[in-house]
Amino acid sequence: MPRVALPHDAKAGPTKSEIRAVTIRKLDLRPDDHFVDVGSCTGAVTIEAARRAGRVTAIERKPDRLDVTRKNLGENEYDAEVSLREAEAPTGLPDDADAMFVGGSRNFEAVLDHAVETGVDRIVMNVSRVEVAGDAIDAFRDRDLLSEVLQMQVNHGYELAGATSFRADNPVYVVVGERGAGGDA
């Protein structure tokens, strides 16, 4: 599968490719799934999902970012039926999703409530701030969703004085949920 092309900028970093790979794997997307990307921004996760799921709904509250999602979708190949919605979640969330990615922390508890009420099977939320990660873990646990928490640190090599050194990206907490998980992650 070709790499995701993101030539259009949303003035907010996309979920990095290494984190996307783990996120998509944890979502376990299938061709008959309806996937929802909450906070699509650049469309990076939307595109990855559209290569695996049959239907994808991308929700973004900022019109300029939704336009970036649209443009980046146009630069990539995928087979899914993709719907873009300008809305602030949980408004605009479909009632028939199988899997969901929560890319931002705004209103995430209401998004999780909607997911529980509508029977979403798999949910992943990526968080970069420690305090929000703790809140997200508690929210997943309180809703009987928490199955796993990962803390990921990616470092990229670069040349320094004729040798290789590494530049670290900020750590990302990947909070993984499944309906009725009841786990003690």
ChimeraX commands (.cxc) that place a marker at each C-alpha (Angstrom):
marker #1 position 0.00,0.00,0.00 radius 0.5
marker #1 position 1.44,3.43,-0.89 radius 0.5
marker #1 position 2.38,5.85,1.86 radius 0.5
marker #1 position -0.20,8.38,2.92 radius 0.5
marker #1 position 0.40,11.66,1.07 radius 0.5
marker #1 position -0.32,14.79,3.12 radius 0.5
marker #1 position 0.71,17.70,0.87 radius 0.5
marker #1 position -1.83,20.07,2.42 radius 0.5
marker #1 position -1.12,21.55,5.86 radius 0.5
marker #1 position -3.71,22.01,8.62 radius 0.5
marker #1 position -1.36,24.04,10.87 radius 0.5
marker #1 position -1.61,21.20,13.36 radius 0.5
marker #1 position 0.58,18.15,13.14 radius 0.5
marker #1 position -0.92,14.98,11.78 radius 0.5
marker #1 position -0.82,11.83,13.83 radius 0.5
marker #1 position 2.70,10.61,13.02 radius 0.5
marker #1 position 2.96,7.60,10.73 radius 0.5
marker #1 position 4.41,5.30,13.42 radius 0.5
marker #1 position 1.59,6.19,15.83 radius 0.5
marker #1 position -0.98,5.80,13.03 radius 0.5
marker #1 position 0.31,2.29,12.34 radius 0.5
marker #1 position -0.28,1.23,15.93 radius 0.5
marker #1 position -3.60,3.10,16.12 radius 0.5
marker #1 position -4.94,1.44,12.97 radius 0.5
marker #1 position -3.77,-1.98,14.15 radius 0.5
marker #1 position -5.50,-1.54,17.51 radius 0.5
marker #1 position -8.72,-0.52,15.72 radius 0.5
marker #1 position -8.61,-3.82,13.78 radius 0.5
marker #1 position -10.54,-2.32,10.85 radius 0.5
marker #1 position -12.40,-4.66,8.50 radius 0.5
marker #1 position -13.87,-4.11,5.02 radius 0.5
marker #1 position -17.45,-4.10,6.35 radius 0.5
marker #1 position -16.72,-1.59,9.17 radius 0.5
marker #1 position -18.05,1.93,9.48 radius 0.5
marker #1 position -15.17,3.93,10.96 radius 0.5
marker #1 position -15.44,7.42,12.47 radius 0.5
marker #1 position -12.52,9.84,12.77 radius 0.5
marker #1 position -13.33,12.49,15.38 radius 0.5
marker #1 position -11.17,15.56,14.72 radius 0.5
marker #1 position -9.87,14.65,11.26 radius 0.5
marker #1 position -7.45,17.62,10.91 radius 0.5
marker #1 position -5.09,16.63,8.06 radius 0.5
marker #1 position -7.06,13.49,7.27 radius 0.5
marker #1 position -4.09,11.19,7.97 radius 0.5
marker #1 position -6.11,8.73,10.06 radius 0.5
marker #1 position -9.14,9.11,7.78 radius 0.5
marker #1 position -7.02,8.07,4.79 radius 0.5
marker #1 position -5.45,5.09,6.58 radius 0.5
marker #1 position -8.92,3.93,7.66 radius 0.5
marker #1 position -10.40,4.46,4.18 radius 0.5
marker #1 position -7.89,1.91,2.89 radius 0.5
marker #1 position -9.26,-0.72,5.27 radius 0.5
marker #1 position -12.88,0.02,6.25 radius 0.5
marker #1 position -15.85,0.07,3.89 radius 0.5
marker #1 position -17.29,3.36,5.15 radius 0.5
marker #1 position -15.55,6.28,6.84 radius 0.5
marker #1 position -17.04,9.37,8.43 radius 0.5
marker #1 position -14.63,12.20,9.27 radius 0.5
marker #1 position -15.83,14.84,11.73 radius 0.5
marker #1 position -13.98,18.16,12.05 radius 0.5
marker #1 position -15.19,21.31,13.79 radius 0.5
marker #1 position -12.89,23.72,11.95 radius 0.5
marker #1 position -13.92,24.33,8.32 radius 0.5
marker #1 position -10.34,25.05,7.19 radius 0.5
marker #1 position -9.12,21.75,8.64 radius 0.5
marker #1 position -12.03,19.87,7.06 radius 0.5
marker #1 position -10.98,21.41,3.75 radius 0.5
marker #1 position -7.44,20.09,4.34 radius 0.5
marker #1 position -8.89,16.63,5.04 radius 0.5
marker #1 position -10.82,16.85,1.75 radius 0.5
marker #1 position -7.74,17.95,-0.22 radius 0.5
marker #1 position -5.48,15.29,1.29 radius 0.5
marker #1 position -8.10,12.61,0.59 radius 0.5
marker #1 position -7.93,13.70,-3.06 radius 0.5
marker #1 position -4.18,13.02,-3.09 radius 0.5
marker #1 position -4.55,9.39,-1.97 radius 0.5
marker #1 position -6.02,6.09,-3.15 radius 0.5
marker #1 position -8.67,4.31,-1.08 radius 0.5
marker #1 position -11.79,2.22,-1.67 radius 0.5
marker #1 position -14.11,3.32,1.15 radius 0.5
marker #1 position -17.19,5.46,0.91 radius 0.5
marker #1 position -16.04,8.61,2.76 radius 0.5
marker #1 position -18.31,11.25,4.28 radius 0.5
marker #1 position -16.99,14.53,5.69 radius 0.5
marker #1 position -18.96,16.44,8.31 radius 0.5
marker #1 position -18.29,19.87,9.75 radius 0.5
marker #1 position -19.44,19.56,13.34 radius 0.5
marker #1 position -18.23,19.70,16.89 radius 0.5
marker #1 position -18.53,16.21,18.30 radius 0.5
marker #1 position -20.61,14.64,19.62 radius 0.5
marker #1 position -22.89,16.53,17.19 radius 0.5
marker #1 position -22.63,14.90,13.79 radius 0.5
marker #1 position -21.52,11.51,15.04 radius 0.5
marker #1 position -23.28,8.64,13.27 radius 0.5
marker #1 position -25.25,6.07,15.25 radius 0.5
marker #1 position -23.94,3.03,13.37 radius 0.5
marker #1 position -20.15,3.17,13.78 radius 0.5
marker #1 position -18.16,0.01,14.42 radius 0.5
marker #1 position -14.85,1.69,15.24 radius 0.5
marker #1 position -13.84,5.20,16.25 radius 0.5
marker #1 position -10.66,7.26,16.57 radius 0.5
marker #1 position -10.68,10.25,18.91 radius 0.5
marker #1 position -7.87,12.55,17.81 radius 0.5
marker #1 position -8.49,15.43,20.18 radius 0.5
marker #1 position -9.44,15.96,23.76 radius 0.5
marker #1 position -12.24,18.47,23.23 radius 0.5
marker #1 position -15.57,16.96,24.42 radius 0.5
marker #1 position -14.04,13.49,24.49 radius 0.5
marker #1 position -16.21,12.33,27.41 radius 0.5
marker #1 position -19.39,13.18,25.48 radius 0.5
marker #1 position -17.93,11.39,22.45 radius 0.5
marker #1 position -17.29,8.30,24.59 radius 0.5
marker #1 position -20.84,8.49,25.97 radius 0.5
marker #1 position -22.17,8.55,22.40 radius 0.5
marker #1 position -19.95,5.59,21.50 radius 0.5
marker #1 position -21.28,3.57,24.44 radius 0.5
marker #1 position -24.90,4.52,23.73 radius 0.5
marker #1 position -24.63,3.54,20.06 radius 0.5
marker #1 position -22.59,0.35,20.55 radius 0.5
marker #1 position -19.24,1.27,18.99 radius 0.5
marker #1 position -17.07,-1.85,19.32 radius 0.5
marker #1 position -13.54,-0.39,19.18 radius 0.5
marker #1 position -12.23,3.04,20.16 radius 0.5
marker #1 position -8.73,4.48,20.20 radius 0.5
marker #1 position -7.82,7.89,21.57 radius 0.5
marker #1 position -4.35,9.37,21.14 radius 0.5
marker #1 position -3.25,11.91,23.72 radius 0.5
marker #1 position -0.04,13.91,24.05 radius 0.5
marker #1 position -0.64,15.65,27.39 radius 0.5
marker #1 position -0.14,13.67,30.62 radius 0.5
marker #1 position -3.08,15.19,32.49 radius 0.5
marker #1 position -5.46,14.55,29.62 radius 0.5
marker #1 position -4.13,10.99,29.32 radius 0.5
marker #1 position -5.05,10.37,32.96 radius 0.5
marker #1 position -8.52,11.83,32.41 radius 0.5
marker #1 position -8.98,9.73,29.26 radius 0.5
marker #1 position -7.93,6.53,31.02 radius 0.5
marker #1 position -10.40,7.25,33.82 radius 0.5
marker #1 position -13.16,8.05,31.31 radius 0.5
marker #1 position -12.57,4.82,29.37 radius 0.5
marker #1 position -12.49,2.83,32.62 radius 0.5
marker #1 position -15.67,4.51,33.96 radius 0.5
marker #1 position -17.50,3.47,30.79 radius 0.5
marker #1 position -16.24,-0.14,30.89 radius 0.5
marker #1 position -14.23,0.44,27.71 radius 0.5
marker #1 position -10.59,0.36,28.80 radius 0.5
marker #1 position -8.65,-2.56,27.39 radius 0.5
marker #1 position -5.12,-1.22,27.02 radius 0.5
marker #1 position -2.93,1.87,27.39 radius 0.5
marker #1 position 0.32,2.36,25.51 radius 0.5
marker #1 position 2.87,5.10,25.97 radius 0.5
marker #1 position 4.84,5.46,22.74 radius 0.5
marker #1 position 8.01,7.40,22.14 radius 0.5
marker #1 position 9.34,7.65,18.59 radius 0.5
marker #1 position 12.83,8.91,17.86 radius 0.5
marker #1 position 14.07,9.78,14.37 radius 0.5
marker #1 position 17.72,9.56,13.38 radius 0.5
marker #1 position 19.64,12.40,11.80 radius 0.5
marker #1 position 23.26,13.04,10.90 radius 0.5
marker #1 position 25.36,14.79,13.52 radius 0.5
marker #1 position 29.08,15.28,12.96 radius 0.5
marker #1 position 29.34,12.32,10.59 radius 0.5
marker #1 position 27.41,9.95,12.85 radius 0.5
marker #1 position 23.79,9.25,13.70 radius 0.5
marker #1 position 22.02,10.90,16.58 radius 0.5
marker #1 position 18.33,10.88,17.46 radius 0.5
marker #1 position 15.68,13.55,17.82 radius 0.5
marker #1 position 12.77,12.55,20.01 radius 0.5
marker #1 position 9.13,13.29,19.28 radius 0.5
marker #1 position 6.86,13.93,22.24 radius 0.5
marker #1 position 5.44,10.77,23.77 radius 0.5
marker #1 position 1.92,9.79,22.81 radius 0.5
marker #1 position -0.50,7.87,25.00 radius 0.5
marker #1 position -2.65,5.47,23.01 radius 0.5
marker #1 position -5.79,4.63,24.98 radius 0.5
marker #1 position -7.49,1.55,23.54 radius 0.5
marker #1 position -11.07,0.61,24.27 radius 0.5
marker #1 position -13.49,-2.15,23.42 radius 0.5
marker #1 position -17.14,-2.38,24.25 radius 0.5
marker #1 position -17.48,-4.23,27.57 radius 0.5
marker #1 position -13.72,-4.51,28.02 radius 0.5
marker #1 position -13.75,-4.02,31.79 radius 0.5
marker #1 position -9.98,-4.39,31.78 radius 0.5
marker #1 position -7.44,-3.11,34.27 radius 0.5
marker #1 position -4.96,-1.69,31.76 radius 0.5
marker link #1:1,2 radius 0.2
marker link #1:2,3 radius 0.2
marker link #1:3,4 radius 0.2
marker link #1:4,5 radius 0.2
marker link #1:5,6 radius 0.2
marker link #1:6,7 radius 0.2
marker link #1:7,8 radius 0.2
marker link #1:8,9 radius 0.2
marker link #1:9,10 radius 0.2
marker link #1:10,11 radius 0.2
marker link #1:11,12 radius 0.2
marker link #1:12,13 radius 0.2
marker link #1:13,14 radius 0.2
marker link #1:14,15 radius 0.2
marker link #1:15,16 radius 0.2
marker link #1:16,17 radius 0.2
marker link #1:17,18 radius 0.2
marker link #1:18,19 radius 0.2
marker link #1:19,20 radius 0.2
marker link #1:20,21 radius 0.2
marker link #1:21,22 radius 0.2
marker link #1:22,23 radius 0.2
marker link #1:23,24 radius 0.2
marker link #1:24,25 radius 0.2
marker link #1:25,26 radius 0.2
marker link #1:26,27 radius 0.2
marker link #1:27,28 radius 0.2
marker link #1:28,29 radius 0.2
marker link #1:29,30 radius 0.2
marker link #1:30,31 radius 0.2
marker link #1:31,32 radius 0.2
marker link #1:32,33 radius 0.2
marker link #1:33,34 radius 0.2
marker link #1:34,35 radius 0.2
marker link #1:35,36 radius 0.2
marker link #1:36,37 radius 0.2
marker link #1:37,38 radius 0.2
marker link #1:38,39 radius 0.2
marker link #1:39,40 radius 0.2
marker link #1:40,41 radius 0.2
marker link #1:41,42 radius 0.2
marker link #1:42,43 radius 0.2
marker link #1:43,44 radius 0.2
marker link #1:44,45 radius 0.2
marker link #1:45,46 radius 0.2
marker link #1:46,47 radius 0.2
marker link #1:47,48 radius 0.2
marker link #1:48,49 radius 0.2
marker link #1:49,50 radius 0.2
marker link #1:50,51 radius 0.2
marker link #1:51,52 radius 0.2
marker link #1:52,53 radius 0.2
marker link #1:53,54 radius 0.2
marker link #1:54,55 radius 0.2
marker link #1:55,56 radius 0.2
marker link #1:56,57 radius 0.2
marker link #1:57,58 radius 0.2
marker link #1:58,59 radius 0.2
marker link #1:59,60 radius 0.2
marker link #1:60,61 radius 0.2
marker link #1:61,62 radius 0.2
marker link #1:62,63 radius 0.2
marker link #1:63,64 radius 0.2
marker link #1:64,65 radius 0.2
marker link #1:65,66 radius 0.2
marker link #1:66,67 radius 0.2
marker link #1:67,68 radius 0.2
marker link #1:68,69 radius 0.2
marker link #1:69,70 radius 0.2
marker link #1:70,71 radius 0.2
marker link #1:71,72 radius 0.2
marker link #1:72,73 radius 0.2
marker link #1:73,74 radius 0.2
marker link #1:74,75 radius 0.2
marker link #1:75,76 radius 0.2
marker link #1:76,77 radius 0.2
marker link #1:77,78 radius 0.2
marker link #1:78,79 radius 0.2
marker link #1:79,80 radius 0.2
marker link #1:80,81 radius 0.2
marker link #1:81,82 radius 0.2
marker link #1:82,83 radius 0.2
marker link #1:83,84 radius 0.2
marker link #1:84,85 radius 0.2
marker link #1:85,86 radius 0.2
marker link #1:86,87 radius 0.2
marker link #1:87,88 radius 0.2
marker link #1:88,89 radius 0.2
marker link #1:89,90 radius 0.2
marker link #1:90,91 radius 0.2
marker link #1:91,92 radius 0.2
marker link #1:92,93 radius 0.2
marker link #1:93,94 radius 0.2
marker link #1:94,95 radius 0.2
marker link #1:95,96 radius 0.2
marker link #1:96,97 radius 0.2
marker link #1:97,98 radius 0.2
marker link #1:98,99 radius 0.2
marker link #1:99,100 radius 0.2
marker link #1:100,101 radius 0.2
marker link #1:101,102 radius 0.2
marker link #1:102,103 radius 0.2
marker link #1:103,104 radius 0.2
marker link #1:104,105 radius 0.2
marker link #1:105,106 radius 0.2
marker link #1:106,107 radius 0.2
marker link #1:107,108 radius 0.2
marker link #1:108,109 radius 0.2
marker link #1:109,110 radius 0.2
marker link #1:110,111 radius 0.2
marker link #1:111,112 radius 0.2
marker link #1:112,113 radius 0.2
marker link #1:113,114 radius 0.2
marker link #1:114,115 radius 0.2
marker link #1:115,116 radius 0.2
marker link #1:116,117 radius 0.2
marker link #1:117,118 radius 0.2
marker link #1:118,119 radius 0.2
marker link #1:119,120 radius 0.2
marker link #1:120,121 radius 0.2
marker link #1:121,122 radius 0.2
marker link #1:122,123 radius 0.2
marker link #1:123,124 radius 0.2
marker link #1:124,125 radius 0.2
marker link #1:125,126 radius 0.2
marker link #1:126,127 radius 0.2
marker link #1:127,128 radius 0.2
marker link #1:128,129 radius 0.2
marker link #1:129,130 radius 0.2
marker link #1:130,131 radius 0.2
marker link #1:131,132 radius 0.2
marker link #1:132,133 radius 0.2
marker link #1:133,134 radius 0.2
marker link #1:134,135 radius 0.2
marker link #1:135,136 radius 0.2
marker link #1:136,137 radius 0.2
marker link #1:137,138 radius 0.2
marker link #1:138,139 radius 0.2
marker link #1:139,140 radius 0.2
marker link #1:140,141 radius 0.2
marker link #1:141,142 radius 0.2
marker link #1:142,143 radius 0.2
marker link #1:143,144 radius 0.2
marker link #1:144,145 radius 0.2
marker link #1:145,146 radius 0.2
marker link #1:146,147 radius 0.2
marker link #1:147,148 radius 0.2
marker link #1:148,149 radius 0.2
marker link #1:149,150 radius 0.2
marker link #1:150,151 radius 0.2
marker link #1:151,152 radius 0.2
marker link #1:152,153 radius 0.2
marker link #1:153,154 radius 0.2
marker link #1:154,155 radius 0.2
marker link #1:155,156 radius 0.2
marker link #1:156,157 radius 0.2
marker link #1:157,158 radius 0.2
marker link #1:158,159 radius 0.2
marker link #1:159,160 radius 0.2
marker link #1:160,161 radius 0.2
marker link #1:161,162 radius 0.2
marker link #1:162,163 radius 0.2
marker link #1:163,164 radius 0.2
marker link #1:164,165 radius 0.2
marker link #1:165,166 radius 0.2
marker link #1:166,167 radius 0.2
marker link #1:167,168 radius 0.2
marker link #1:168,169 radius 0.2
marker link #1:169,170 radius 0.2
marker link #1:170,171 radius 0.2
marker link #1:171,172 radius 0.2
marker link #1:172,173 radius 0.2
marker link #1:173,174 radius 0.2
marker link #1:174,175 radius 0.2
marker link #1:175,176 radius 0.2
marker link #1:176,177 radius 0.2
marker link #1:177,178 radius 0.2
marker link #1:178,179 radius 0.2
marker link #1:179,180 radius 0.2
marker link #1:180,181 radius 0.2
marker link #1:181,182 radius 0.2
marker link #1:182,183 radius 0.2
marker link #1:183,184 radius 0.2
marker link #1:184,185 radius 0.2
view
